Amino acid sequence: MKAFLILEDGTVFAGTSIGSPREVISEIVFNTSMTGYLEVLTDPSYAGQAVVMTYPLIGNYGICHEDMESAKPWPDGYIVRELSRMPSNFRSEDTIQNFLSIHDIPGICGIDTRALTKILREKGTMNGMITTNEHFELSEVLPRLKAYNTGKVVEKVTCTEKYVVPGDGYRVALMDFGTKRNIVRSLKERGCQVTVYPAFTAAEEILEDQPDGIMLSNGPGDPKECVSIIEEVRKLYDSDVPIFAICLGHQLMALATGADTHKMKYGHRGGNHPVKDLKTGRVYISSQNHGYVVDMDTVNPKIAEIGFINVNDGTTEGLRYKKKPVFTTQYHPEASPGPHDSSYLFDEFLSMMEKSRLKQKEKADMKMTEGDNGNA
């Protein structure tokens, strides 16, 4: 079946329909990863977007459900150059085209994804339509494309109620703005008990559970849309509980402490982005998926300092806060494309929780001593 990709600048690509034949309008973004297409498809941060894979052959190792980052795929659409029809992998359980059909995700293959990516790089991210209607009228489609907005997508991807992943170590509260399973897995591997909270949970409820640390997860959309969440993040910041934030969580913490964010021309999406840790001077290969960035010039130097930068374009990739046990990264240390390049950040988070627990113990011991002296 023929399919068409129509961009809001009027460009039309013709190809073959894959997945669901239904029509969809979405924001068109590109990802430069050579592998990990299932992880991309099941990353909640892609809610409200259709993904272009720049690598020319997708699906050659099939679908392995164990590798999914959430319970379902989230992109509105999927765009590839060539789709492998016969995957070869002993772990493969399904084909990518069947996976897309089952989950009602429309897609298109057989188009020049290199040309499409060059358009998005030169003109910036834009909206588009995937359709199987051969009789479309551009004059009718283009106004609809220009009017599309991803809207408040965090509420679509967050969990509906809190749940606990058991562990014998530190108690971590994870705010689910669209969290990936590997964040939970990375904490569990370090012995943590992880309690996952819906995105709109009040800070008071989280703090009442007395976590040793708090994680703010990744997620989709414009961080400035999350007005009520930012208010709760500010309360968490004021609490003195150690906090580690990733991607959207990093942006929300920045907004909560007075910094600003803006939309990038075409964002960073892929598994090969170099990031420099300014504390150590080391450069790491990172996995990224974001279309918004924290404005470096708006970060109050009395509150935080730039902790990480993108080597390619010099944009902010993370903050270290000066007065609170808080640090944040724009990139995904749990994704481990390097492999495991940035997993040390989870160990740093554990060290912060250990120091915090020792301080609390010292305070408790001092109060006990003062009480004994008073009784004496």
Secondary structure, DSSP 4 states (H G I P E B T S, - for coil): -EEEEEETTS-EEEEEEEEB---EEEEEEEE--SS-HHHHHT-GGGTTEEEEE-SSEE-TT-B-GGG-SSSS---SEEE-SEE-SS---TT--B-HHHHHHHTT-EEEESS-HHHHHHHHHHH--EEEEEE--TT--HHHHHHHHHH----S-HHHHS-SS-EEE--SS-EEEEEESS--HHHHHHHHTTT-EEEEEETT--HHHHHHT--SEEEE----S-GGG-HHHHHHHHHHHHTT--EEEETHHHHHHHHHTT--EEEEEEEEEEEEEEEEETTT--EEEEEEEEEEEE-GGGS-TTTEEEEEEETTT--EEEEEESSSSEEEESSBTTT-SSSSTTTHHHHHHHHHHHHHHHHHHHHHHHHHHHHHHHH-
